Amino acid sequence: MKNSTFIFFVCSSLFSCGTDPDPIAESDPVVQPIPVLACDKDEISSPQLISIQAAKSKIEEPNTIVVEISPKQSYDAGHLPKAIQVWRPDFGSQANQSIAGMRCSAEELTLFLQNLGLTEDSHLLLYDHKGGCDAMRLAWVFDYYGFQKYQVINGGKQAWKDQGFPLDDKVYTPIPNRNFVHQSVINDSILATKEEVLAAVLDTQTIIIDTREEYEYKGQCFISKGNLHKFKKGAFARGAIPSAVHLNWSILSDLANDHRVKCKKDLVYDLAQRGITKDKKIIVYCQSGSRSAHTTFVLRKILGYMDVKNYDGSWIEWSQLAQTQHEYPILQLTSKEEFEDRYADLVSAFFIGGTVRRNK
């Protein structure tokens, strides 16, 4: 049994996302000045990102359909005016159940849009309650199938509340429109296949970005909702895709404040610290393609990175393949011995019969 210092280290490491800048060596004779960029989140723009103020006016238009992407309990606690509630399974694959969270088919997307009551004149405003992650996942599905009549509300529910705008508690149920049909035009340029990811592992011109939490990337056990996990539910193993650079998706949104996308100065700095540059091909992944969809949106639509693909199967698919096909390797940053040590310590320190207890 290790002492409480170890427990503090494990718990605090679960929430560590930042990376300290490399200090400039004192022996450097000349330091080139770094361009100073204004840090103003209001300057962040994209045709498919809408501000809270603009969204407030847009909501009042009769053809606007507002969609909250969240679990029902979050919606029931208060939502934007006119908002309809949907959750990830509503636009996920019904056919592919072995890889949880995969995108829906083109036919399933049409049914999803019909269920929202879309007409040819409709415009969707998407938002969520946690920094745009879930809204941008739906946006990525729309982009893949060529549906462009949408915008994501920057900051979502948190930014709305920060502006002092009231939330609605009425449940809005759409009237389905079975006459609406979306003619899908597949955009393969934003989708990375497992074969492309495998090739990218050894390709120095491609950067693979892991947008999960640090403990997921490092393959460490963790506690969530009173349960100790060896790896996240849905996956088949712990670890990461070899050569992947870690960039927690939430670094790109201001989750400590209004949940909007961070200012360009901060975005550029955080990416530069990890060598993520526009001249490289980029493949982004997470557990099931949602957090990585947020990063894909920011890189492509806000910062103008041209070659960015979201690996839809993400860690769930990769970890499944690794169990049966040896050509799909796993990077383990936490050794088996270290992992078992930490796991045993957490069991001893926090659990009696599977129930969390407080240390005294």
N, C-alpha and C positions, 0 to 999 in steps of 0.2 A: 504493500500500500504506500503510495506516495503521499506527501503532505499537501496542505491546501494550496500551496503555491502552484502546484501542477494543475489543480482544478481551475484556478484563476486563469492560467495560461490557456487551457483548452477552451474555456467558455469565452474568453475575450477574443481568441483567435477566430471564432465563428463569425464575428462581426467586423473584422478588419478588412477594409477594401482598398485603402490608399497605398501609394508607393512614394517614398521620399525621393526628392530629386537628388541626382548625383552631385556632390560638391565640386566646385571648380578648383583644380589644383593651384596652390599658391605659386607654383613655379611658372605658370603660364604667363608669358611676357605681355600678351595682348588679349583682352577679352572683347570679342565682338559684341556690340550692343544688341540686345534682343528687342525686336519690334514690339512696341507697347500697343496692345489692342484694348479697345474699350470693352468693359465687362458689363454689357447691357442685355439682359435676356429679351427685352422688347425688340432687339434687332434680329433675333432668330426668326427666320421666315421660310416658308415653303408653300406652294399652292395648295398642298393638302394638309397644312397645319393652320388652324384658326385660333385666334386669340379669344380669351374669355369675353371681352367687350364685343367683338364682332359676332361671336356665337350667340350672345344674348339677343342681339338684333335678329340674327338669322333664325333663331328658334321661333320667333313670332310669325315667320312666313308660313303660309298654309302648306307648301309642298315639302317643308323640312320634316324629316323623321329623326328624332333623337334616340340614340341607342346607348345604354349603359352596359358595358361588358363586365359583369361581376357576379359573384354568388348572390342568391336571392336575399340573404340576410343583410348584405350591404345595401342593396337597392331598397329594401323595406325600411332601412334606417333613415332614408331621405335621398332624393335624387333630383336631377335637373328637371325643369318643367317639360311635360309631354314625353318624358323618357320611357322607352320600352326596355325591359331587362332581358338580356341574353347571357349565356355563359359558354365557355369554350366547347363543351360537347355539342352545342347547337350548330357550330360550323366546323366540327371535326368529322373525320371519316367514320362512317358507319360500317364500312366493309372491312377495313384493316384494323382489327381489334388487337392484334399481337403487338403492334407498335402504337402505344397510347399517344393521343394528341396529334396524330397526323392530319393534314389538311383534308377537307371534304373534297368530293368529286365535283365536276362541273354541274352535273345534274343535281347533286345535293345543294350546291350553292344557289341554283335557281329556286329550289324549294325553300331554302332559308330566306331568300329575298322575297319570295311570294308571301311567306308567313309574316314578314314585317309589313306587308301591305303596300309594297312598292308599286308605283306607276311609272310611266316613262318620264314624268316631270319631277319625280322625287329626288331629293338630295339628303344624304345621310350625314349626321354629325355623330361621331364616335367619341366616347370618353370612358374612363374607368376611375378607380379610386386609389391607384397606386403608381403614379408617375408615367402613365401611358403604355405600360407593358402589354396589357391585354387588348387595349384599343388598337395598338400598332400590330398586334398579331392578326387581328381581323383585317386591318389595312393591308397586311402582306398577302393574305389569302385573296383579297379583292384585286390587288395588283397582279398576282399570279394569273388570275383568270380574266384580266383586262377590264375589270369594273372600276370606273374612275369617278363615279358620282358620290364622293364622300370627302369629308375632312375630319381630322382628329383634333379635338379641342385640347389645346396646349395647357397642361396642368390639371385637366379634368375636374373632378369633384372638389379636390382640395383648393385649387385656384379659384373656383367658383365661390366657395365659402370665404376665402380670404378677401374677396372683393365685397363681401357683405351681402351677396345675393342670396335670397331665401331658397331653401330646398322644398320640394314637393313631396307629399306622402301618399298621393293618390296612385293607385295601380293602373297603369295604362296597358290595355290589351289590344293589340292591332287586329284589324279585320283582314284576313288573308285575301290576296288578289291572285287567283290562279291564272289570270290572263297574262300576267307579266312573265316574260321570258328573257333571260340574259344570254346573249350569244357569246360564249366564251372565246377569247383569243389568248391562248396560252403564252405566257412570258417566261420561257425557260432561263432567261438571263439572270433571274433572281433566285433560282433554285439550285442548290448544290446536291448532287447525288452522292451516294456512298462511295461510288467509284471515283468521283472527282475528289472527295475528301481523302481517300486512300492515296491517290496520286499526289495530293498536296502535301502529305506528310514529309516527303523527300524533295519537294520543289521549293527552292530558295526564293522564287519569285512570287510565292503565295504565302500569305499569312493566315493561319487558322486562329480564330479568336474564341476562347472559352468564356462565356458571359455568366457562368454560374457563380454561386457563392464560393469563397476561397476554400472552405472545408470540402465542398464537392470536388473542386478542381484538384485538391491535394489528396483526395481519397481518404478523408478522415471520418470517423464516426461522429455523430452529433445527436443532440437531444431536441426534439420538437414535440410540442403539445404533450409533454409528460412521458414520451416514449424515446427510447434509445435506438438509433438506427445505424446500421452498418453502411448503408447508402440509401439514396432517396427512392421512395416507392415508385415502381414502374421500371426502374433500371434492373440490369441483370448482374452488375458488378460495380465496384468502386474504381475510381481513377479518372484518367483524362485521355484525350486523343494525343498521341505523340506529336511533339513540336508545337503544340498549341500555346499561345500567349494568353495569359489570364487578364481579362478586363470585365470586372463585375458590371453588368448592364446598368445598375443603379447609379454608377459614377456619372453617367451622362445626363441624369435628371436630378433636380434639386429636391431630393426627398426630405431634407431637413426643413424645408420651408414650403414653397407653394406648389411643388411637384412639377413645375415647368421644366422643359429642356434647359440645360445650363447655357450660359452665355458662350459665345464663340471662343473667347479667350481661354476659358476653362476647358472646353472641349478639345481645342487644339493642343493645349498643354498635356492633358491626360493621355491623349493618343500618342503624342510625340514621345512621352516617357516610355512607351511600350514599343516604339518603332513601327507604329501603324501609320503608314504613309500612303498617299494617293497613287504612287507609282507601282504599288504592288496589287496583285489580285487578293481579294479578301474573302474568306469563308468563315461564317459565324455560326456557332452552335450553342446550345444550352442543354437542358434536360429533354425538352420536347418541342423546341422551335418557337417558343413564345418570347422568352427574354431576349433571345437572339434576333427576333423580328424587330424588337425595339431598337437594338443597336443597328440593324440593317437600315431601318427607317432614318435614323439620325445620320448615318454615314452617307447614304445615297441621296436623301431628299433635302437634307439641311446643309451638309458639308460638301456635297457634290462629288463624293467618291463614285467613280463610274463603274467599277468592276467589283461589286459586292454581292455575295450569294448567301442565302440562309439555308443551312442544312436542316431540312424539315424533320428528318428522322432523329437527328441529334444524338444525345448520349444514350437514349433508350435503344435506338436501333443499333448504334455502334457497339454497345456493351452486349447486346444479344448476339450480334455477328461474331464477336470475339470469343464467345463460348463454343462455337462450332467451326469457325473458319480462322485458321491461324494467321492468315495474311492481314487480319484486322487486329493490330496490336493495341495494348493498353499501356499507357504511361502511369507508373506508380511512384508518386512523389513521397508517399508514406510507406515505409517498408512493412512487411508482414509482422515483424517483431514489434515495431513501434506501434502499429495499429492495434495489435492484440494487447499490448501494455496499456494503451489509453482506454481501450474498451473495458478491460478488467478494472481499471481504476474508477471509471465512471460508474460501472455496475456496483462496485463496493462503496463508493462515496454517496451515490444518490438513490440507489434502488433497494427496496425490500419487496420481494415477490412481484416485481414488475411495476411497483408504484413509487413514484418519486417521493423522496422525503427530504427534509431540510437538514443540513449539517448543523450540529450543535457544538 
